Amino acid sequence: MSNTKLSVAQKDTLRGLRKLYPDVEIFHFPDNRVCVGIRRVGEKMGEFSVAICADTETRYRRKVGELLVRERLQYGVCLPVELGTICSDDIETEYMEMVADSIAQAVTG
């Protein structure tokens, strides 16, 4: 069994991606071993990417999943998702989490 952790260079990359793309919302689902990242790209549309923790990993590592998701979004390895119109920030975050949960369940079966 492996136990992947971020290297110093990967930690720097993650910090840089967080600053470069502050509009990406990251959601973790440790029970499903999935990390989902969503960003709004239009009035009603968004795009998402996922990282699924390998069965060989002994632990779900939040930062590893986040790095993979952010890199995939940066390089365009993502899919579109309909998000509806923008609401207040509180409702928007709650809604995005519901969408991310649906995505996490769909990719893990």
N, C-alpha and C positions, 0 to 999 in steps of 0.2 A: 504494500500500500504506500502511495506517495502522500506527501503533505506539502503542497506547493505554497510558497510564500513569495511576496514581492521582493525583488532585489532593490538596492538603493536607486539604480537607474529607473526601474519601473515605478518606484514611489515618486520620483521626480516627474516622470511622464504623467502620472495620474494627477499630480498637483497642477501641472501645466494644462492638462485637458479640462480640469475643473474650471480653471480661470478662462480658458479659451471658449468653452461652451457652458456658460452658467445656466442656460435655459434647459439643459437636459436634466430631467428628474429621474432619479434612480430609486428603484423599489427592490427590496430583497424579500425572498420567500424561502427561508432556510428549510422549512419542512419539505418543500418541493425541490430544494437545492437549485434554485433559479434566481438570476438577477435580471431585471427588466429595466431598460432605459427608454424613456419616451421624451420627445420634444415636439412642441407645436410648430408647424411650418406654414400654417395658414389660418384663416378664420375658423375653419371647421375641420382641418386635417392635421395630422401629426405623422410622425414616423417612429418606429421602435426597433430595438435590437435586443437580443437576449444572450445570456451566457448560462450554460447548464453545467453544473459541477459534475465532474466525472465520478463514476462509481468507485474508482480506485482511490479517490481522495478520502482521507480519514475525517476531515472536517470541511464544513462549508466556510469558505473564506470570502468575506464581504468585499474586501478591497480588490482581490483577484477578479471577482465577478464584475465589479464596477470598472476596473481597468479594461477588461475585455469588451464590455458593452460600449464604453466611451470610444475605444479605438475603432470598433466596428461602425459606430455612427459616424466617426470622423472620416472613415474611408468609404462610406456609402453602403456598407453591408447592413441594410435595414429594409424594413417593409413599411408600407403606408398603413395608417389606421385612422378611421373616422373618429373625431373627438367631439364634434358638435360645437356650438358657439361658446365663447368665453363667458364664464360667470364670475362671481367674486372669487378672490384668491383662495379662501377656505373651501368653497364648494369645488373649485377647479382641482385643488390638490386631492381632495377626497374622491372626486370622479376619476382622476388619472390613476389613483391607486386601485380603484375597482377595475379599470381597463387593464392595468398591469397584472392584476390577480387573474383575470380571465385569460390573458396571454400566457402567464406562467402555468396555469392549469392545462391549457391547450397544448403547450409544447411538451409537457411531461405525461400527458395521457391520463 
